[in-house]
Amino acid sequence: MAQNPPDLGDRALSKVVELGIATQLDRSEEIEVDIRTNPVNFIQGKLDSVEISGKGVVVKQDLRVENIQIDTDEVSIDPLKAVFGNIKLTHPTEAEARIILTEADINHAFSCEYIQSKLRGLKMELDGQPVTIDIQQASLDLPGENQFVISTTFLLREQNAVKKMSATAIPQIDEDGNRISLEILAAQGEGLNLKLVMVIIEQLTALLDLRNFDLPGVSLQLHQLEAQLGKLVIHAKSQIAQIPTI
């Protein structure tokens, strides 16, 4: 349904929220907030809708998000606080969120120091012997048809041997709705076993824990994935306990 253009009050509230969200991010190319209400509803403590969109948003762990969109229906607020720019929710509200990650941005995150530190010193058993693994390089290809292709180069410290692995997998949603897991379709590499493949895959997909995208007062629960050509589209339910403001 088409909405009327925002008035000065709507735009002022929207700008306050935009600034508040911007302070919670490492950086962003664009943040837009569209709050819609009318004087009668506002006095009664109601916002008709809130739309938050961002482009080139960088969140935890140096992970860049190509696009993020969060849409709510009616939101209950404290109108007296809102007059002074503090949009305080009187109870949590539900929202829909859509997040787009590009193949290039995921691969950039794999190379950042925080993620690299998580990929070193992995302990497991290989052929009944304890081994320590350092993942030296990792890349993700998104060929479409809801598939991931992950390629890695890793060091087996005890053997001082560098090995390579690639795996084709289908992304799935963990039961808690926070993380993406992968169903392995095929794997190739020297001296591999299933446990080794799963340890490496688990460490790499930890990057895609939705809690990495949470803003203060906003939590996400994943409910649909689309692994498209060159990008991953995440659909999530969002619960908003508080809208960030400055």
N, C-alpha and C positions, 0 to 999 in steps of 0.2 A: 504494500500500500504506500502511495506517495505521501510524504510528510511535507508540512509547511516549512518554508525556510526558517532557520533559527533566528530568534530575535537577539537583541543586545545582551539580555540576561543569559540566554543559552550560550552565547559565544563567550561571555565572561567566565561562566562556570567551566566551559570546555577548555578555555585557556589555562585556568588554574590546574585542572587535572593533567593537561599536557605537560606543564612544567613539573608537576609532581612526579609523573612517570619518568620524565627525562632524567631526574635526579637519581632514580633507582637503577639506571642502565649504565654500562660502561661507555657506550656511545650509540648513536643512531643517526641514520640519514634523514629520517622523517618520522614524526609522531603526530597523529591527528586524533582528536577526540571530538565527537559530535554528541552533545547532550541535548535532548529534546524534552520540553515540558511546557506548561503554561502557568500563568499567575495563580489560578485557582488551585491547580494540582500542587504547585510548589508550596503554597501556604499550608496545604494539607499534608505536606511531607512526601510528595511523590514526584519522581522523574519518569516521564513516559518511556524513555529508552536511553541507553548509553552505548555508543559505538566507539571502540578503540582500535586504531589501525597503526601499524608501524612498518617501516621499510628499512632494511639494512640495520636491524637492531642487533647489537652485540650483548649477549648475556653471559652467564657464568662460563668459565673455562674457555674463554675466547671463541665461543660458538656464535657465528653470525647467522641470523635468521633473515631470509630474503623478504618474507612477508609474515605478519601476524595480524589476525583480525579477531576481536572479541565483541560479541553483540549480546546485549541484555534486553529483556522486556522491561516492565515497570520495576522501578527501584524505590524502596522506602528510605527516606533520609530524615535527618533532623533539620528542619527548615531554618531554625534560628542560627545554628552553626554554619549552614550553607551560605547565609547572607554575608558571613565574614570569610568566605572562601574555604571553609572546612566542611567537606562533603562527607558526613558521618552517616553510615548506614545504620538503621535501627534494627535490621536483621539481615542475614546473608541472602544473597540473590544468586540465582542460577544463570548461566550464560553459555553460549556456544562459542568455541574457539577454533580457528583454522590457522595452521602454521605451515609455512613452506620452507624447506631446507634444500638448498641446491647441492648437487654432487661436489662442486668446487668448494663450497663453504664447509662441508663435512670433512673433506680431505685437508683443508687448511687447519681445521681444528685438530685433526689427528697429529699434525706436525707441531702443535704448540707445546711449550715446555710442560704445562700442567698435565696434559694427556700423556706426553712422553714419559713423565715420571711414573705414571700409573702402569706403563707398559714394560717397565724394567723390573727384574728380580721376581718374576712369576715362578712359584714353586709348584711342582707336580711330580708324578711318577711316569717314566717312560720305559717300557719293557721291564717293569719291576724295579727300576732304579730311580732314586730321586734326582731330579734335574732342575736347573734354574734357567729360565728363558728371558732373554731381552728382545722385545720386538723392536727392530731397528727402523723399519719402514712399514707403513700400512696405507692402503688406498681402497676406496670404494667406487665401484662403477654401478650406475643405475641404468640398465639397458631397457627398462620398461617391463611390461608383463608381470608386474608385482614381484620382481626379483632383485636381489642384491648379489653382486660379485665382489668378494673381498680378497685382496691379494696382500701378502705380507712377506717380509724378509726378517728372519729372526736368528738370534745367536743362542746355541746351546752351550752354556758356559763350561760345563764339565768336559765337554768334548772339544771345546774351542772350534765348533763347526757352525758355519753360517748356512742356513737352509731357507728354502722358499716354499710357500704354500698359497694355494688359491682355492676358494670355495664359492659355490653358488648356493644361495639360500633364499627362502621365502620369509619375509618378516611377519611376526605374529605379535599379539598383545598379551603381556603377562596378566595373570589373574587380578593383580591389584590395580591394573590400568595405568601404572606409572612408567613401566619400561617396555621396550621392544625386545623380543627374543627372536631367534632365527631358527627355522627348520632347515637343516642342511640337506640339500639335494645331491650334491656331489662335491668331492674335494680331491685336489691333486697336490702332490708334493713328495719330497724324499723323506722316508723314515717316519711317516705320520701314523698316528692312531687317532681314534675318535675322541679320546679324552683330550689330547693335545689340541686338536682342532677346536673343541668346545671351549677350552680355557682361553684360547686366543680370541675366538669370536665373542665370548662373554665380556672380555675386557674392552673390546672395541665398541660393542653395542651399549656399554654403560654410558657412553657419551650421550645417548639418545634417551636418557632418563628424563621424563617430563618435568621432574622437580627442578631440573636445570633452567626451566623457562618460567618458573614461578616468580611473580612480583610479590612484594609484601602485601598480604591481605588477599592475594589471588592464587588459587590452586587449580591445577589441571588434572583431569583424568581421561586418558586416551580411550577412544571407542572405535576409531576406524583409521586405517592406513592405506595410502595409495603410493606404491613405489612406481612412479612414472619415469619416462625417459628423462634422465638428467636431474630429477628432483624427487623429493619425498614430501608428500602432502599428509599432514597429520590433522585429524579431526578430533576434538576433545570437548568434554564437558568441563565447564569452569564454574567453580564456586567462588564468589567474591564476598569476602567478609568486610573489606574496607577498600575504598577507591583511593589510590595514592594521591596526595596533594602536598603542596609545599608548606 
